[in-house]
Amino acid sequence: MLRYPSDALWQEITYLAYHLHWPLDDLLDLEHMDRVRMVRAVAKLNERAWEVAREYA
């Protein structure tokens, strides 16, 4: 059985906690692929927010 690298797990959890302000237990309860999808979705939201900010700068 392969284990997910703990450094990668903590990077994902830290990223989501920073942006979503969710408790650690809730983030740890997420299935791996759900957490990956959420990281990608939050990253897209951030990219869009930066695009809009650059348009008005």
Long-range contacts (C-beta under 8 A, 24 or more apart in sequence): 4-32, 12-36, 12-39, 15-39, 15-42, 16-42, 19-46
